């Protein structure tokens, strides 16, 4: 997956720039209509899904992919192989990139769902798992390598973001209740 990010760096930067402008616009419109926070969160989620799509599937869709093809279902195998190859920072980019790409997704999912703390975290985890598995299935169908390690790392990122998002949401709800009293 991070090879995709490196190959698609211009696309990812463009998508992130468009996302930032759209997010600012959504915040402005939402604030004018009294729904600023939820409008911004929903817009951010949709835009982050675009960034994820560009980062993970961009090179496959935008050009004729000629890299390796296959299925890797042994957990930890590709992580171990990458870390054993100590040339450069690519193995760490793979690990950190797969986790980091899904942290904002998990954060936003947890902030948007109306549930207690554990429900917010579970939602981020389940949706992160479903999104990551869907991406890997799409990569396999498109003739690329589908890797269980990517699902594990992506879902871990969504879970981490979900915990932070749930904490933020619960604290925000508590502070609103205190102010209302």
N, C-alpha and C positions, 0 to 999 in steps of 0.2 A: 503494500500500500504506500509507504513513503516514497518509493520510486515513482509512483504516480504523482505524488505531491511535487517531487523534484522535476519530473517531466512536464507537469502542468502548472509550474510556478506562476506563469503569466496569467493563466486562467483562474487560478486560485486567488491571486492578488486582485484581479478584476472583479471576481465574484465577491470578495471581501469588501472592496470599495463600493460596489453597488449595494451590498448589504448594509454598510454603514450609512450611506445616503438614505436608503429606504427606511432604515431604523429611525433616523433623525426625523424624517417626514412623518412616520407613524406616530412618533412621540408628540410631534407638534399637533397633528390632527386629533390624536387621542386626548391630549390636554385640552384642546378647544371644546371637545364634546364630553369632558368629564370622565373619560375612561382611559386615561393615559397609560397607566401601568400595564393593564391587561393587553391593550393594543400593542404596546411596545414588546411585551413578552411574546405574543403570538407572532408578530412580525419577525422578531428575532429568531423564533423557532423555525419558521418557514425559510428564512434566509440562511440559517445555519444548515438546514437540510440541503439547500442548494450548494453551499460550500462543501459539505460532505460528499454530495454527488459528484461535484467537479473533481474533488481530490481523489476519490476512489474509483470513479468510472470514466473520468474525463479523457484519459489517453486512449481508452478502448473505443469510446464513441467518436472522438474527434479524428482519429487516425487509424490506419490498419495496424492492429497490434500484432507483433511478431515474436513476442517473448514466450517464456515457458507456459505450458498448459498442464492442467491436472488438478488433483484433489489431494490435500494433505489433511488427514483426519487423526493424526497422532498428536495429542496435546503436548506442547512444549518442544516438539521436534524442530520446527523452524526457528524458534527462539534460541534453542541450544546451538543449532547450526550457525545461526547468525553471530552469536556471541563467541563461538569457537573461531570464527573468521575475524581476527583482531585487526584487520586492515581498515583504517579510517573510522569514521563515526557512524557508518551506515547501520550497524546492528542496534546501536542506541537510538538512532533516529527512528528505526522501525518500532522499537519498544515504546519510546516516549511519544512518537507521532501517533501511533494507533490508540494509545490511551488518551492523549491530549485532544485529539480530534472529537472525541465523544464526551468530554467533560462538559462543554457548554450545552450539548444536547440534554444530558442528564439533569443539569442545573435547571434549564428552562422547563423541561417536562415536570420536574418536581415543584417548581414554582407555580405552574399553571393548573395542576390538578387540585381539586378541592377535597382534601382528605387529611386525616391525621398524619403525623410524622412518618410512621412506618408505611402507610399507604402511598405517600409521596415517593419514598425511597423505592418501594416495590414497583411503582409505576415507571420510574426512571430505569430501573433494572430490566424490567420486562420489555419495555419499548426499545431500550438500547440493544437488548439481545435480539429482538425481532428485526430491528433495522440492520444490525450487523450481519445477521444470518441472511437477510434478503440481499444485501450487497454481495456477500460471498456467493450466493446462488446465482446472482446476475453475472458475476465475474466468471463463474464456471460455465454458464450458458453461453457467454460471449467468447469462450475459448481461452480463458486465463486460469491461473491457479487460484483455487478456493482453499483457504487455510483456516483450520479450526483455531489456530493461535490468534489470528486477527479477530475472530469472534470473541475469544477470551479477553484479549486486550481491550477491544472496543467496549465490551460490556463492562469491564472493570472501570473504564473511564466514565461511562454513563452512571455506574453505581457511585463513584466518587463525586461526580457532579450532582447526583441525586441527593446524596447526604448533605452536601453544602446547600443545595437549593431548598431542601426540606427544612434545614436549620434556619435559613434566611426567612422562609415563608412563615414558619411557626413564630419566630421572634417578631416579624412584622405584624402578624395577627394579634399576638399578645400586646404589642405596643398600641395597636388600634383599640383594643378592648380597654386598656388602661386609660387612654385618652378619652374614650366614650363615657367612662364612669365618672 
